[in-house]
Amino acid sequence: MSADLLAALCLVLLIEGLLLFVAPEAWKRAIAELSAQPAARLRGIGGGMVVVGLVALYLVRGG
């Protein structure tokens, strides 16, 4: 695994952990709201996030 990928995964863990540490009740409410959504909507949101992330990564890496 490349060092960049590991660094990115570490940043994801840091951000997720920070959200849980700072605002656990808000995190629990958000998870409850997400659980109530249909799978198709969540899949669409996830796909959109993947596309936005790939475009942002392309731009950041000098595309």
N, C-alpha and C positions, 0 to 999 in steps of 0.2 A: 504494500500500500504506500502511496506517495506521502511525503511529509505534508503537502498541501491538503490532501484529503483528510488526514488525521487531524490537522489543525482546524479544518472546517468542522469536523465532528466534535472536537473539543469545544469549539465556540457554541455549537448547538447545545451541548450539555450545560455549558456555563449559562446561557440565556434561559434555558428551561429551568434550571435549578434556581436561578435568580428570581424568576417569576414565582416559583413555588415558595421561595423563602420570603419574599417581600409581600406577596398578596395571595396567600393560600385560599382564602374564601372566594375571591374573585376568580381564581383558577377553577375552583370547584363549581362555581356557577356557570362558567364558560363550558366546562366539560358536560354539565347537565344539559345545557342548551344544545350542544353539538350532538349529544346522545338522542335528542328528540328529533333530529333532522333525518329525512330519508337518506338511504345509502346513495342513491343517484345524485342527490345534491352535494353530499360530502365528496363523492368521487369527482364531480365537476369542479368543486372548489380546490380539491387536491391537484387536479390536472392543471387548473389555472395557475396555481402556485408554482408548479414545476416549470411551466412555460415562462412565467415571470422570473423565476430564479435562474433559468438557463440564459435568458436574454440579459439579465443583470450581470451574470458571471461573464458572459461574452464581452459586455461593455467594460467591465472592470479589468478584465485581463487584456485589454488593449485591442478589442475587435474593431 
